Amino acid sequence: MITTRLVELPHGITLSCRSAGEPGRPVLMFLHGFPEAAFAWDGLLEHFARPENGGYRCIAPNLRGFEHSSAPADVAAYRPKLLVQDIAALIVHEGGPIACLVAHDWGGAVAWNLAASQPQLIARLAIINSPHPGTFLRELKHSPVQQAASAYMNFLIRPDAEALLAENDFHRLWAFFIGMGAQAGAYAWLDDAARARYRDVWLQGLTGPLNYYRASPLRPPRPGPPHHDPAAAGVVIPRAMLEVHLPTLVIWGMGDTALPPALLDGLDDFVPRLTLQRVPEATHWIVHEQPGLVARLLGSFLTQD
């Protein structure tokens, strides 16, 4: 059974969390991305809470700005170090270190940074279609393919993005689920019930989620007037902030059109203890499309030496 609760963190942020499993058991923590919310993990929370699948305490917070979590108004409140602070504090609150941090999309951006900066809080890391900041920065700087694939980010930072996304029953947001993959029939999971859950979350506000993009320079450059925004072209990340030495599983739906496979090239240079699982018949939304496969891959990773 999944329960919901508000967790007040020492630095003044409150995160709404979905949980399953017995308190006191080893913890798996799941971080969602955009334009989702913590409920996207419900199937995996229930799966790994069962005794036959490890009997874990499974926790999925809504990241700051999403659903009922704190949503500061200032764009600067969504800088990466503050997002990492939230999850580090939540792990401590749950009695960390945790057995594994599992993350997708924007949740993965937070998880990569946390694993590099505070590895003592996490025993293992599992990433699902979320680019490592080192390879993502490289591709945004040098790859026209990645720059084109990420062009939507510069739409999401527009001051009128909230209004545009809400038009015609959020038709542009539904397109995110369809536009980030090219697999035929991949969207059977997005039925009327699923749409109702997403619609309910989006109606609670889009400014917090969009502020993730506004606060991050990891976007394609916008040359010339009126913006002259170097974005990723002006970013340098120290090597020490990119290395992850934890056992790490990366699951990658190869039909992800927003995150081309070149992002996997050179990943083992930053993550030496890497297990990489490429899934040809999957898109960015592999957690929804193939939940059984994701559960099996995570389960195997959690029990490997």
Backbone torsions as a table, in degrees:
resi	resn	phi	psi	omega
1	MET	NA	136.4	179.3
2	ILE	-96.0	133.3	176.3
3	THR	-116.7	158.5	177.6
4	THR	-121.8	146.9	179.7
5	ARG	-157.6	160.0	173.4
6	LEU	-102.0	130.1	179.1
7	VAL	-112.6	117.0	177.8
8	GLU	-88.7	121.8	-177.8
9	LEU	-93.9	155.2	-173.8
10	PRO	-59.6	-25.8	-176.9
11	HIS	-92.1	13.4	170.5
12	GLY	96.6	0.5	177.3
13	ILE	-96.6	139.7	174.8
14	THR	-112.7	131.2	177.4
15	LEU	-114.4	129.8	172.8
16	SER	-82.9	129.9	-172.2
17	CYS	-125.8	143.7	171.7
18	ARG	-106.5	135.6	-173.7
19	SER	-138.6	152.3	172.4
20	ALA	-146.9	153.7	179.5
21	GLY	95.4	165.6	-174.6
22	GLU	-78.6	131.6	171.5
23	PRO	-57.5	145.3	-178.6
24	GLY	95.3	-15.3	176.7
25	ARG	-81.3	161.1	174.7
26	PRO	-53.9	141.6	-170.1
27	VAL	-101.3	132.1	163.5
28	LEU	-107.3	131.7	179.1
29	MET	-119.0	135.1	-172.9
30	PHE	-119.8	126.8	-178.6
31	LEU	-114.3	124.4	-177.5
32	HIS	-85.9	176.0	177.6
33	GLY	-124.5	-155.3	-178.6
34	PHE	-106.1	138.7	0.6
35	PRO	-101.3	57.5	-172.8
36	GLU	-105.9	-160.1	178.5
37	ALA	-161.5	176.3	-173.0
38	ALA	-60.1	-28.0	-176.8
39	PHE	-62.7	-18.1	179.8
40	ALA	-60.3	-22.0	-178.2
41	TRP	-93.1	1.5	-170.0
42	ASP	-52.4	-43.5	-178.6
43	GLY	-60.7	-41.5	179.8
44	LEU	-74.3	-33.2	175.3
45	LEU	-58.9	-49.1	-178.6
46	GLU	-65.8	-39.5	-179.0
47	HIS	-60.5	-53.4	-173.4
48	PHE	-80.1	-10.1	173.9
49	ALA	-78.5	-19.2	-178.3
50	ARG	-70.3	140.9	-178.7
51	PRO	-55.1	-38.3	-177.6
52	GLU	-70.8	-12.9	178.5
53	ASN	-112.5	20.1	176.0
54	GLY	116.2	-21.3	-180.0
55	GLY	59.0	41.1	-177.3
56	TYR	-77.5	157.5	163.9
57	ARG	-86.1	115.5	-173.6
58	CYS	-110.6	128.8	-174.1
59	ILE	-132.8	129.5	176.2
60	ALA	-126.3	103.0	176.4
61	PRO	-80.3	148.9	161.4
62	ASN	-77.5	123.3	179.5
63	LEU	-61.9	158.9	179.5
64	ARG	-54.3	138.9	-178.2
65	GLY	93.2	-13.7	-176.4
66	PHE	-107.7	142.5	175.4
67	GLU	47.5	-121.1	-174.7
68	HIS	-96.8	7.3	175.5
69	SER	-74.5	162.0	177.4
70	SER	-54.2	140.9	-177.9
71	ALA	-132.4	78.3	178.6
72	PRO	-56.7	148.2	-177.1
73	ALA	-80.0	-28.5	-174.9
74	ASP	-75.1	128.3	177.9
75	VAL	-56.4	-37.0	-178.1
76	ALA	-62.0	-19.1	179.5
77	ALA	-72.9	-3.2	-179.5
78	TYR	-111.5	19.7	175.5
79	ARG	-68.0	151.0	-173.9
80	PRO	-53.6	-41.5	-176.1
81	LYS	-63.4	-29.0	179.6
82	LEU	-79.1	-35.1	175.2
83	LEU	-64.9	-40.7	176.3
84	VAL	-63.8	-40.3	178.7
85	GLN	-57.7	-40.7	179.2
86	ASP	-59.0	-50.2	-174.5
87	ILE	-72.7	-36.6	175.3
88	ALA	-60.5	-42.8	179.3
89	ALA	-67.0	-36.6	178.1
90	LEU	-66.3	-40.5	177.4
91	ILE	-61.0	-44.5	177.7
92	VAL	-62.1	-42.5	179.0
93	HIS	-59.1	-34.7	-178.6
94	GLU	-86.8	7.8	175.4
95	GLY	88.0	20.6	-176.3
96	GLY	-42.4	168.6	10.9
97	PRO	-73.9	158.5	-178.4
98	ILE	-98.6	159.0	-177.7
99	ALA	-68.2	-38.3	-179.9
100	CYS	-161.5	141.9	170.8
101	LEU	-105.7	120.7	-177.3
102	VAL	-112.9	131.9	-172.2
103	ALA	-150.9	151.1	-178.9
104	HIS	-134.4	144.5	171.4
105	ASP	55.4	-128.8	-178.5
106	TRP	-60.7	-32.8	174.8
107	GLY	-59.3	-34.7	176.6
108	GLY	-65.7	-37.3	177.1
109	ALA	-59.6	-42.2	176.9
110	VAL	-65.2	-44.0	-176.0
111	ALA	-66.1	-42.6	177.0
112	TRP	-57.6	-45.1	-178.6
113	ASN	-66.5	-40.9	179.8
114	LEU	-66.2	-41.8	-179.8
115	ALA	-64.5	-33.4	178.9
116	ALA	-76.1	-37.1	-171.9
117	SER	-93.8	-29.8	-176.8
118	GLN	-138.4	60.6	-175.3
119	PRO	-64.0	-18.5	-179.7
120	GLN	-66.3	-14.0	-178.8
121	LEU	-88.1	-9.0	-170.4
122	ILE	-135.5	132.3	174.9
123	ALA	-83.6	-37.5	-179.4
124	ARG	-142.7	158.4	179.6
125	LEU	-128.3	133.6	175.4
126	ALA	-128.7	124.4	-175.6
127	ILE	-118.7	134.5	179.8
128	ILE	-122.8	111.4	178.5
129	ASN	42.9	61.0	172.7
130	SER	-143.4	119.9	-170.3
131	PRO	-71.9	140.7	170.8
132	HIS	-63.3	137.8	-175.9
133	PRO	-60.2	-28.5	179.3
134	GLY	-69.6	-47.2	179.5
135	THR	-74.3	-31.9	178.6
136	PHE	-66.2	-44.6	178.5
137	LEU	-62.1	-43.4	178.2
138	ARG	-57.7	-47.5	-177.3
139	GLU	-70.2	-38.1	177.6
140	LEU	-64.4	-31.4	-179.8
141	LYS	-78.6	-36.0	-165.8
142	HIS	-121.6	-12.0	-174.1
143	SER	-108.8	112.9	174.1
144	PRO	-59.4	-30.0	178.9
145	VAL	-64.6	-47.3	179.4
146	GLN	-68.4	-37.8	178.4
147	GLN	-60.4	-40.9	178.4
148	ALA	-69.9	-39.7	-178.9
149	ALA	-66.3	-28.5	-178.0
150	SER	-98.8	8.1	-177.0
151	ALA	-59.4	-27.9	179.7
152	TYR	-59.2	-25.2	-180.0
153	MET	-60.9	-37.0	-179.9
154	ASN	-75.1	-17.5	168.9
155	PHE	-74.4	-39.8	-174.9
156	LEU	-71.2	-15.8	178.0
157	ILE	-91.1	-3.1	178.5
158	ARG	-60.6	145.6	179.2
159	PRO	-64.8	-21.2	179.3
160	ASP	-101.5	15.8	-175.6
161	ALA	-62.1	-38.7	-179.8
162	GLU	-58.1	-47.6	-177.8
163	ALA	-66.3	-40.5	-179.3
164	LEU	-66.5	-39.5	-179.6
165	LEU	-68.8	-30.0	-177.6
166	ALA	-80.1	-13.6	-176.7
167	GLU	-61.1	145.5	172.2
168	ASN	50.2	52.5	178.4
169	ASP	56.2	46.2	173.3
170	PHE	61.2	36.9	-173.1
171	HIS	-61.9	-29.8	177.7
172	ARG	-71.5	-32.6	178.2
173	LEU	-71.8	-38.6	174.9
174	TRP	-60.0	-33.6	179.7
175	ALA	-65.3	-23.1	176.1
176	PHE	-61.1	-38.7	-179.7
177	PHE	-71.0	-31.1	-178.4
178	ILE	-89.7	-32.7	-172.7
179	GLY	-83.6	-10.9	-179.0
180	MET	-99.9	20.8	177.5
181	GLY	-159.7	155.2	-176.2
182	ALA	-124.2	21.0	-178.0
183	GLN	-90.6	126.4	-179.8
184	ALA	-62.2	135.3	177.2
185	GLY	71.4	16.8	-174.0
186	ALA	-78.1	-7.6	-168.9
187	TYR	-111.5	22.8	178.0
188	ALA	-61.3	-27.6	-179.6
189	TRP	-67.5	-22.4	-175.4
190	LEU	-86.6	65.4	-178.2
191	ASP	-87.3	-174.1	-176.5
192	ASP	-61.6	-38.6	179.8
193	ALA	-65.6	-43.2	178.2
194	ALA	-64.7	-41.4	179.1
195	ARG	-61.5	-38.7	179.7
196	ALA	-63.7	-38.6	179.6
197	ARG	-67.2	-43.4	178.4
198	TYR	-65.3	-43.3	-179.3
199	ARG	-58.7	-41.3	179.5
200	ASP	-61.8	-41.0	178.2
201	VAL	-66.7	-45.7	-177.2
202	TRP	-65.2	-33.1	178.5
203	LEU	-66.8	-17.6	177.9
204	GLN	-79.6	-8.7	175.2
205	GLY	131.3	140.3	-178.8
206	LEU	-111.6	-7.8	-174.5
207	THR	-65.0	-45.2	178.5
208	GLY	-56.9	-53.8	178.0
209	PRO	-57.1	-40.2	-179.7
210	LEU	-69.9	-25.8	179.3
211	ASN	-66.9	-18.5	173.4
212	TYR	-60.9	-43.7	180.0
213	TYR	-71.7	-39.3	-178.8
214	ARG	-65.9	-30.3	-176.7
215	ALA	-86.7	-12.7	-174.3
216	SER	-104.4	134.0	174.3
217	PRO	-84.5	-3.1	-179.5
218	LEU	-79.3	74.0	179.1
219	ARG	-140.4	163.6	175.0
220	PRO	-63.7	143.8	176.8
221	PRO	-61.1	151.6	174.1
222	ARG	-120.1	89.6	-175.3
223	PRO	-74.7	153.5	172.9
224	GLY	77.2	173.7	179.5
225	PRO	-69.9	154.3	2.7
226	PRO	-89.7	-1.0	-171.3
227	HIS	-95.5	-50.9	-173.1
228	HIS	44.1	62.5	-175.6
229	ASP	-109.8	108.7	-178.7
230	PRO	-69.3	-24.7	179.6
231	ALA	47.7	-122.4	-175.3
232	ALA	-62.6	-27.4	-179.0
233	ALA	-62.5	-21.0	-179.9
234	GLY	-100.3	9.4	-174.1
235	VAL	-101.8	135.8	170.3
236	VAL	-128.2	125.6	179.0
237	ILE	-112.4	122.2	179.4
238	PRO	-59.3	144.2	-177.6
239	ARG	-55.2	-38.3	-177.6
240	ALA	-62.1	-24.2	179.7
241	MET	-86.5	-1.2	-175.9
242	LEU	-110.9	-17.2	-175.0
243	GLU	-84.2	131.4	176.7
244	VAL	-122.6	118.3	-175.5
245	HIS	-107.1	9.8	174.8
246	LEU	-79.3	154.9	166.8
247	PRO	-57.8	125.3	-171.1
248	THR	-131.9	128.8	172.2
249	LEU	-105.4	130.5	172.5
250	VAL	-118.5	119.6	174.7
251	ILE	-104.8	128.0	-173.1
252	TRP	-132.9	112.9	170.2
253	GLY	-71.6	114.8	-169.8
254	MET	-76.3	-8.7	175.7
255	GLY	-89.1	14.7	-179.5
256	ASP	-73.7	110.7	-176.7
257	THR	-82.5	-16.6	176.9
258	ALA	-84.7	-24.0	-176.0
259	LEU	-129.0	83.0	-176.2
260	PRO	-62.2	158.4	-175.4
261	PRO	-59.9	-20.8	179.2
262	ALA	-58.5	-20.5	177.2
263	LEU	-64.8	-18.1	178.6
264	LEU	-85.7	-16.5	-179.0
265	ASP	-66.0	126.8	178.1
266	GLY	78.8	6.5	-177.8
267	LEU	-62.8	-36.6	-178.0
268	ASP	-68.0	-15.7	174.5
269	ASP	-67.9	-34.2	178.0
270	PHE	-89.9	-25.5	-172.8
271	VAL	-129.4	82.9	-173.0
272	PRO	-66.9	-24.5	-179.2
273	ARG	-100.6	54.8	-170.0
274	LEU	-98.1	134.8	164.8
275	THR	-115.6	117.8	-175.7
276	LEU	-111.9	124.8	178.4
277	GLN	-118.0	104.2	175.0
278	ARG	-85.1	133.5	-179.5
279	VAL	-119.6	103.4	-174.4
280	PRO	-61.7	-42.2	-173.6
281	GLU	-94.0	56.1	-179.4
282	ALA	-155.6	158.2	180.0
283	THR	-116.5	-165.0	176.3
284	HIS	-56.6	-25.8	-174.0
285	TRP	-101.7	37.2	-177.2
286	ILE	-57.7	-30.8	179.3
287	VAL	-60.0	-35.5	178.6
288	HIS	-84.7	-37.4	-173.8
289	GLU	-73.6	-41.2	-175.2
290	GLN	-133.7	61.8	-176.7
291	PRO	-61.7	-33.2	179.0
292	GLY	-65.5	-42.2	178.0
293	LEU	-64.7	-45.5	179.2
294	VAL	-59.1	-43.6	179.0
295	ALA	-61.8	-41.6	180.0
296	ARG	-66.0	-43.2	-179.9
297	LEU	-65.3	-41.9	177.5
298	LEU	-65.6	-43.2	-179.5
299	GLY	-60.8	-42.3	178.0
300	SER	-63.7	-42.3	-179.6
301	PHE	-64.3	-39.7	-177.3
302	LEU	-67.4	-23.2	-176.7
303	THR	-106.5	-0.6	-179.5
304	GLN	-78.3	152.0	179.8
305	ASP	-72.9	NA	NA
